[in-house]
Amino acid sequence: MISANLSAIFYLISGVLFILALRGLSSPETSRQGNLFGVAGMIIAITVTFLSIGNFSIGFVVVLIFLLVGGLIGAFIAYKIPMTAMPELVAGFHSLVGLAAVFVAIAAFLNPEAFNLGTPGKIKLGSLIEMSIGAAVGAITFSGSIIAFLKLQGIMSGSPITFKGQHLLNGLILISIIILIYLLCSTQSSNLFWILLAVSFLIGFLLIIPIGGADMPVVISMLNSYSGWAAAGIGFTLENTALIITGALVGSSGAILSYIMCKGMNRSFFNVILGGFGATEQSSSSQNKEQRPVKSGNADDAAFLMKNASSVIIVPGYGMAVAQAQHALREMVDTLKKNDIKVSYAIHPVAGRMPGHMNVLLAEANVPYDEVFELEEINNDFANADVAFVIGANDVTNPVAKTDPESPIYGMPVLDVEKCKSVLFVKRSLSPGYAGIDNDLFYQENTLMLFADAKKMTEDITKNL
Amino acid sequence: MEIDPFIFRLSIFILSIFVGYYVVWSVTPSLHTPLMSVTNAISSVIIVGAIIAGLAGNSNTIFNISSIFGFLAIGLAAINIFGGFLVTQRMLAMYKKKKKNK
């Protein structure tokens, strides 16, 4: 048994360690150490909790069993998960944080004595407000993440699901959540608590279904942020500093990532959340472009072009993840490097399905991180490069974003791929990308389309080099 | 008049948001995926609340409804803690610098 003051100090230490864990991520060298700070913070928080309760009876054994079983499942998932499935994994993990927050809120509501919050039916007002906000946000995180997970996993269609009056319905539900919290706090009725949870689950579901696959980076970051706010809400209820600090850190982290992702698409946050991107734009641009001539080539042509280049820039996108082509790509690059060709990688902020998705895949394929560049760092280099090799990316290379104010993606920052001497575009077909618009790059004089599966094409090029 | 302890917690909360804001902006974009998995792991410190709920009952009533929710939350949070930190470690181990630098 340790005193409340002492345990509060330890919780503060673990909060500081969590800050250091995030701080470590400012560079890959310090990041591994940062992760260990995070682990240390977690061990301190859990140990102190056990010591401050000081109940080592049979209940303690049950707690340890749940801890171990959960831990084993988590460790198993962490080792088995392929890197291409990271977005699904993160969405799945967010849903667990959300559900855990809901369960803790339920436990606190049913047994407030255990948390020094009063007695059932007479919970302290402040605690009840914090608890119900934590529970509601947790429930939204849970059901929202489940939908995001299903969409990323392909179990549910990635296309936006919209219906008439959707925004009105969502607005009404959000207002009803606020009213429910108000009523709950004035009546302390447990029925209202359950209704609040049910409605929050429902709104989480409704908020995410209209958002399409390529907007997932924003959604995942947003849910990341929600899971933080839910934790902070519960932290206020439990009067626990570690939880409050962590909740605030995670909340702002997710919010910043959402902002970066929105900026990468030149869209406002509300525009993404309200969903249905590009759905109305297709009709105007589909007729006249069908007949434009396209140069297509095979692996042999591509190998010839690259062999005679002195610098090559690779532009990976979600298609590379789908085709699992990152290893084949690295092998191709190795062969190029043997021929003294300078190779670098250009990553668009919203390439892939989550922030940093492409970087992880390239790292997995043993691509050194100092060959991988962000949009601002590398965009000027395209003009001097001989070959741009676009693999699985589409909309993020579309020059229309710079030239056509009518285009739905106008103003979005894009990679200046068209400035390269020649462009190799690996793609299955000419179909438009997610934004539903044609890519002018396909029809350029210096573009050679390579119609094939990304992985197979890359392997074939390597053979021909 | 004494200051409500809530105000102190609120101060910590607000200041932590600012700390988080500046720390996260300094995270290099190539590590944004590990950032998400590690924030996910640390937000599972919510397990603290779950443990309190789970250990609330005495030996006769280990399994009342409240502590059962506590136990379930412990299991969920534990998946996240172990899964989150380990997968982050696994990802970070892959980030390597160029070996042969002339």
Contacts between the chains, C-beta under 8 A, distances in Angstrom:
chain1	res1	chain2	res2	distance
A	11	B	48	7.9
A	14	B	45	7.2
A	15	B	16	7.5
A	18	B	42	4.7
A	18	B	45	7.5
A	19	B	16	7.9
A	19	B	19	5.8
A	19	B	20	7.8
A	19	B	23	6.3
A	21	B	38	6.0
A	21	B	42	6.4
A	22	B	20	7.3
A	22	B	23	4.9
A	22	B	24	6.4
A	22	B	27	6.9
A	22	B	35	7.1
A	22	B	38	7.1
A	22	B	39	7.2
A	23	B	23	5.3
A	23	B	26	7.4
A	25	B	27	4.5
A	25	B	28	7.2
A	25	B	31	4.7
A	25	B	34	6.3
A	25	B	35	5.4
A	25	B	38	7.1
A	26	B	26	4.6
A	26	B	27	5.8
A	26	B	28	6.1
A	27	B	28	6.1
A	28	B	28	7.4
A	28	B	30	7.3
A	28	B	31	6.6
A	28	B	92	7.1
A	28	B	95	4.0
A	28	B	97	7.8
A	31	B	31	6.0
A	31	B	34	6.6
A	31	B	92	4.8
A	31	B	95	7.1
A	32	B	89	7.0
A	32	B	92	4.9
A	32	B	93	7.0
A	34	B	38	7.8
A	35	B	34	7.9
A	35	B	38	6.2
A	35	B	85	6.4
A	35	B	88	5.3
A	35	B	89	5.5
A	35	B	92	6.1
A	38	B	38	5.8
A	38	B	41	6.4
A	38	B	42	5.5
A	38	B	85	6.3
A	38	B	88	7.9
A	39	B	85	5.3
A	41	B	42	7.0
A	41	B	45	7.6
A	42	B	41	7.4
A	42	B	42	7.0
A	42	B	44	7.8
A	42	B	45	6.3
A	42	B	81	5.8
A	42	B	85	7.3
A	45	B	45	5.2
A	45	B	47	7.9
A	45	B	48	5.6
A	46	B	47	6.5
A	46	B	48	7.1
A	46	B	51	7.1
A	49	B	48	4.8
A	49	B	51	4.9
A	49	B	52	6.7
A	50	B	51	6.8
A	53	B	51	7.2
A	53	B	52	6.5
A	53	B	55	5.0
A	55	B	55	4.7
A	57	B	58	7.6
A	57	B	59	5.0
A	58	B	59	5.6
A	58	B	62	6.0
A	59	B	54	6.6
A	59	B	55	5.0
A	59	B	57	6.2
A	59	B	59	7.2
A	59	B	62	4.9
A	59	B	67	7.2
A	60	B	55	6.6
A	62	B	54	7.0
A	62	B	62	6.2
A	62	B	71	6.2
A	63	B	51	6.0
A	63	B	54	4.9
A	63	B	55	6.2
A	63	B	71	7.0
A	63	B	74	6.0
A	66	B	54	7.4
A	66	B	71	4.9
A	66	B	72	7.7
A	66	B	74	4.3
A	66	B	75	4.5
A	66	B	78	6.8
A	67	B	47	8.0
A	67	B	74	5.8
A	67	B	75	7.7
A	67	B	78	4.9
A	68	B	78	7.6
A	69	B	75	6.1
A	69	B	78	7.4
A	70	B	74	6.7
A	70	B	75	4.0
A	70	B	76	6.7
A	70	B	77	7.0
A	70	B	78	2.7
A	70	B	79	4.5
A	70	B	81	7.9
A	70	B	82	7.1
A	71	B	78	4.7
A	71	B	79	7.5
A	71	B	81	7.1
A	71	B	82	4.1
A	72	B	82	7.6
A	73	B	78	7.9
A	73	B	79	5.0
A	73	B	82	7.9
A	73	B	83	7.6
A	74	B	78	6.3
A	74	B	79	4.0
A	74	B	80	6.4
A	74	B	81	6.7
A	74	B	82	3.4
A	74	B	83	3.2
A	74	B	84	7.3
A	74	B	86	7.1
A	75	B	82	4.8
A	75	B	83	6.9
A	75	B	86	5.6
A	77	B	79	7.3
A	77	B	83	4.9
A	77	B	87	7.6
A	78	B	82	6.9
A	78	B	83	4.7
A	78	B	84	7.8
A	78	B	85	8.0
A	78	B	86	3.6
A	78	B	87	4.0
A	78	B	90	6.4
A	79	B	86	6.9
A	79	B	90	7.2
A	81	B	87	6.5
A	83	B	91	7.4
A	83	B	94	7.9
A	86	B	33	5.7
A	86	B	37	7.5
A	86	B	87	7.9
A	86	B	91	7.7
A	89	B	37	7.6
A	89	B	83	7.8
A	89	B	87	6.7
A	90	B	33	7.6
A	90	B	36	5.1
A	90	B	37	5.9
A	90	B	40	6.3
A	93	B	37	7.3
A	93	B	40	4.7
A	93	B	79	7.8
A	93	B	80	5.3
A	93	B	83	6.4
A	93	B	84	6.1
A	94	B	40	6.3
A	96	B	44	7.8
A	96	B	76	4.6
A	96	B	77	7.4
A	96	B	79	5.8
A	96	B	80	5.1
A	97	B	40	6.5
A	97	B	43	5.2
A	97	B	44	5.9
A	97	B	46	6.8
A	97	B	76	7.9
A	97	B	77	7.5
A	97	B	80	5.9
A	99	B	73	7.8
A	99	B	76	5.6
A	100	B	44	6.9
A	100	B	46	5.4
A	100	B	47	7.3
A	100	B	50	6.4
A	100	B	73	4.4
A	100	B	76	4.3
A	100	B	77	4.6
A	100	B	80	7.4
A	101	B	46	5.7
A	103	B	50	6.9
A	103	B	69	4.5
A	103	B	70	7.3
A	103	B	72	5.4
A	103	B	73	3.7
A	103	B	76	7.1
A	104	B	46	6.0
A	104	B	49	4.0
A	104	B	50	5.3
A	104	B	53	6.2
A	104	B	69	7.5
A	104	B	70	7.3
A	104	B	73	5.1
A	106	B	66	7.7
A	106	B	69	4.8
A	107	B	49	7.7
A	107	B	50	7.4
A	107	B	53	3.5
A	107	B	56	7.8
A	107	B	66	4.6
A	107	B	67	7.1
A	107	B	69	4.2
A	107	B	70	4.8
A	107	B	73	7.0
A	108	B	49	7.1
A	108	B	53	6.7
A	108	B	66	8.0
A	110	B	65	5.7
A	110	B	66	4.1
A	110	B	69	7.3
A	111	B	53	6.8
A	111	B	56	5.5
A	111	B	64	7.2
A	111	B	66	3.5
A	111	B	67	7.5
A	113	B	56	7.5
A	114	B	52	6.0
A	114	B	53	6.1
A	114	B	56	3.2
A	114	B	66	7.0
A	115	B	49	7.7
A	115	B	52	6.1
A	115	B	53	7.6
A	126	B	6	5.9
A	220	B	36	6.9
A	221	B	36	7.3
A	224	B	36	5.5
A	224	B	39	6.1
A	224	B	40	6.9
A	227	B	40	7.0
A	227	B	43	5.3
A	228	B	39	7.0
A	228	B	43	5.6
A	230	B	46	8.0
A	231	B	43	4.6
A	231	B	45	7.2
A	231	B	46	5.0
A	232	B	13	6.3
A	234	B	46	5.7
A	234	B	49	5.5
A	235	B	9	7.9
A	235	B	13	8.0
A	235	B	46	7.9
A	236	B	6	7.6
A	236	B	9	6.0
A	236	B	13	7.5
A	237	B	49	7.6
A	238	B	48	6.9
A	238	B	49	4.9
A	238	B	52	7.0
A	239	B	5	7.3
A	239	B	9	6.6
A	240	B	48	5.8
A	240	B	49	7.1
A	241	B	9	7.5
A	241	B	12	6.0
A	242	B	45	5.4
A	242	B	48	6.7
A	243	B	45	5.7
A	243	B	46	6.3
A	243	B	48	6.2
A	243	B	49	7.1
A	244	B	9	5.9
A	244	B	12	5.5
A	244	B	13	5.1
A	244	B	16	6.8
A	245	B	12	6.4
A	245	B	13	7.9
A	245	B	16	4.6
A	246	B	42	5.1
A	246	B	43	5.7
A	246	B	45	5.1
A	247	B	13	7.6
A	247	B	16	8.0
A	247	B	43	6.7
A	248	B	12	8.0
A	248	B	13	5.3
A	248	B	14	7.8
A	248	B	16	3.5
A	248	B	17	4.5
A	248	B	19	7.7
A	248	B	20	5.6
A	249	B	16	6.0
A	249	B	19	7.0
A	249	B	20	4.0
A	249	B	23	7.3
A	249	B	24	7.9
A	249	B	39	7.0
A	249	B	42	7.3
A	250	B	20	7.5
A	250	B	39	4.4
A	250	B	40	7.7
A	250	B	42	6.7
A	250	B	43	4.5
A	251	B	17	6.9
A	251	B	20	7.1
A	252	B	17	5.0
A	252	B	20	3.6
A	252	B	21	4.9
A	252	B	24	6.3
A	253	B	20	5.8
A	253	B	24	4.4
A	253	B	35	6.5
A	253	B	39	5.0
A	254	B	36	7.9
A	254	B	39	7.1
A	256	B	21	6.8
A	256	B	24	4.8
A	256	B	25	6.4
A	257	B	24	7.6
A	257	B	32	6.4
A	257	B	35	7.4
A	257	B	36	7.1
A	260	B	29	7.6
A	260	B	32	7.9
A	347	B	29	7.7
A	347	B	30	7.5
A	349	B	29	6.9
A	354	B	32	7.7
A	354	B	33	6.1
A	354	B	36	6.7
A	355	B	29	7.4
A	355	B	32	3.5
A	355	B	33	6.4
A	355	B	35	7.5
A	355	B	36	6.6
A	356	B	29	6.4
A	356	B	30	6.1
A	356	B	31	6.3
A	356	B	32	3.2
A	356	B	33	3.8
A	356	B	34	7.3
A	356	B	35	7.2
A	356	B	36	7.7
A	357	B	33	6.0
A	359	B	29	7.5
A	359	B	30	3.9
A	359	B	31	7.3
A	359	B	32	7.5
A	359	B	33	6.8
A	360	B	33	4.6
A	360	B	34	7.4
A	360	B	91	5.6
A	360	B	94	7.4
A	363	B	30	7.9
A	363	B	91	7.1
A	363	B	94	4.1
A	363	B	95	4.8
A	363	B	96	7.4
A	364	B	94	5.3
A	366	B	94	7.6
A	366	B	96	6.8
A	368	B	96	5.6
A	368	B	97	5.5
A	368	B	98	4.0
A	368	B	99	7.3
A	369	B	30	5.7
A	369	B	95	5.0
A	369	B	96	7.0
A	369	B	97	6.8
A	370	B	97	5.8
A	370	B	98	5.5
A	371	B	98	6.6
A	372	B	30	6.1
A	374	B	29	5.3
A	374	B	30	7.6
